[in-house]
């Protein structure tokens, strides 16, 4: 089973360069990486649930294992939908700001 581990994906705020100076992280690219990895993880869980369902139909897998895989995929998809809704909400709020 794989879990989404957001804390492990988050980089430190500043990174040391070879000369002792500090190079700031690009927060946009970090966000893209985290979001992309989360989407890939969700896609993998959905594919795994589909495969588990097929194996259950063929009698190769227990019903309980297939249901667990389906529920994991369902929870991951719900999480991604909530994240998408929050991103859209933040975007709409920013667009309504007066300049």
C-alpha positions in Angstrom: 0.0 0.0 0.0 1.2 3.4 -0.8 0.4 6.5 1.2 0.5 10.2 0.2 3.3 11.6 2.3 3.1 15.4 1.8 5.5 16.3 4.6 8.3 14.2 2.9 7.7 16.0 -0.4 8.0 19.5 1.0 11.5 20.9 0.6 13.3 23.1 3.1 12.7 26.9 2.5 16.3 27.6 1.5 18.9 25.4 0.0 22.6 25.9 0.4 24.7 26.4 -2.7 28.2 25.1 -3.2 29.8 28.5 -2.3 28.1 28.8 1.1 25.3 31.1 -0.2 21.7 30.3 -0.2 19.4 29.8 -3.1 15.7 30.2 -2.6 13.3 27.5 -3.8 10.8 28.3 -6.5 7.5 27.7 -4.6 5.6 27.4 -7.9 7.7 24.5 -9.1 7.6 22.8 -5.7 3.8 23.1 -5.7 3.7 21.6 -9.2 5.8 18.7 -8.2 3.7 17.9 -5.2 0.5 18.2 -7.1 1.8 16.2 -10.0 3.1 13.4 -7.7 -0.3 13.3 -5.8 -2.2 13.0 -9.1 0.1 10.2 -10.3 -0.4 8.4 -6.9 -4.2 8.7 -7.2 -4.1 7.4 -10.8 -2.0 4.5 -9.6 -4.5 3.7 -6.9 -7.4 3.9 -9.3 -5.6 1.5 -11.7 -4.8 -0.8 -8.9 -8.5 -0.9 -7.7 -9.5 -1.7 -11.3 -7.1 -4.5 -11.5 -8.2 -5.8 -8.1 -11.8 -5.8 -9.3 -10.8 -7.8 -12.4 -8.9 -10.3 -10.3 -11.9 -10.7 -7.9 -14.2 -11.4 -10.9 -11.8 -14.1 -12.1 -11.6 -15.6 -8.6 -7.9 -14.8 -8.1 -8.5 -12.3 -5.3 -10.7 -12.2 -2.2 -13.7 -9.8 -2.1 -12.3 -8.1 1.0 -9.0 -7.2 -0.7 -10.8 -5.8 -3.7 -13.0 -3.7 -1.5 -10.1 -2.3 0.4 -8.4 -1.4 -2.9 -11.6 0.3 -4.1 -12.0 2.2 -0.9 -8.4 3.4 -1.0 -8.9 4.7 -4.5 -12.2 6.3 -3.6 -10.6 8.2 -0.7 -7.6 9.3 -2.8 -10.0 10.6 -5.5 -12.2 12.4 -2.9 -9.0 14.1 -1.5 -8.0 15.2 -5.0 -11.4 16.6 -5.6 -11.3 18.6 -2.4 -7.8 19.9 -3.3 -9.1 20.9 -6.7 -12.1 22.7 -5.2 -9.8 24.6 -2.8 -7.5 25.7 -5.7 -10.5 26.9 -7.7 -11.9 28.7 -4.7 -8.6 30.4 -4.1 -8.3 31.4 -7.7 -11.8 32.9 -7.8 -11.1 34.8 -4.6 -7.9 36.3 -6.1 -9.7 37.2 -9.3 -12.3 39.1 -7.3 -9.7 41.3 -5.5 -9.7 44.9 -6.3 -6.5 46.4 -7.7 
